[in-house]
Amino acid sequence: MPQKIVPNIWFDRNADEAGGFYSEVFRNASASVGARYPDDVPDWQSSFAGQTLTVDLHIDGYRLVLINAGDEFRPNPSISFMLNFDPLAFGGDAEAARQALDETWAGLSSGGRVLMELGEYPFSRRYGWVEDRFGVSWQLLLTDPEGDPRPFIIPQLMFSGPVQGKAQEAAEFYTSLLEDSRVGFIAEYPEQTGPAAAGDVMFGEFCLAGQWFSMMDSAVEQDFTFTCGVSLEVRCRDQEEIDRLWERLSAVPEAEQCGWLADRYGVSWQIVPEKMGELMSRPGAYETMMGQKKIVIADY
């Protein structure tokens, strides 16, 4: 089934470099130019004319889009990517899974910043959280092969600051929007832990359109929250679906631009048609998109 929700990561003029970096760090990964800026961009974007606009990155069959733009935004740990190293994916060989985890950790941590040291924790025999040289956050986990199978990559949303304690509420809201969606396992904080109250989400999962996500309420005061640094692109089948999701999700009118919106929790979404690439190949399409808030297919 095609991937309906595609995480997009904002880069400061170095998306091509990042695509090459991730292709080397991850096994079974590849990167290629997805789209280019047109030659006739507006004056304020003139330095990008003809350059890479997006890089398509595929890791173990999972697609991410790297946006090649300016320094307006950058990713932060509010949305990170969990990497599940399941021994079953290595023929049941836990040592092989551990070795692959350690190799990936070495690549991602080179030039990056460790957020939680790689080691043994109550929830995993091998776990670490790292922010790579481009500011993208990854959580590497040696999974229990006796647990429910999960994909290699799962985006995780961390609720902190102005949305502290909202993880479960958000998961229930998001799963009401799309078919084949549900809230899964939730582990609660048993007592007050930093800003997290008893009953807040220590770790939880939810499925959107058949894709797994995880969420948590932060146990540590954070000086960041959700931004456009990482956004979630939803590929809609028609204008009706675009209109419905836009109506339900958009909560910050000033954030609306060329298919982008911010929801009530500050999470950025891109609500676009499945055939956006085809639309963008039409004459004047880039200018049309830049003038829109919600994407209106009939305008192209």
Secondary structure, 3 states (H helix, E strand, C coil): CCCCEEEEEEEECCHHHHHHHHHHHCCCEEEEEEEECCCCCCHHHHHHCCCEEEEEEEECCEEEEEEEECCCCCCCCCEEEEEEECHHHHCCCHHHHHHHHHHHHHHHHCCCEEEEEEEEECCEEEEEEEECCCCCEEEEEECCCCCCCCCCEEEEEEECHHHCCCHHHHHHHHHCCCCCCEEEEEEECCCCECCECCCCEEEEEEEECCEEEEEEECCCCCCCCCCCCEEEEEEECCHHHHHHHHHHHCCCHHHCECCEEECCCCCEEEEEECCHHHHHCCCCHHHHHHCCCCCCHHHC
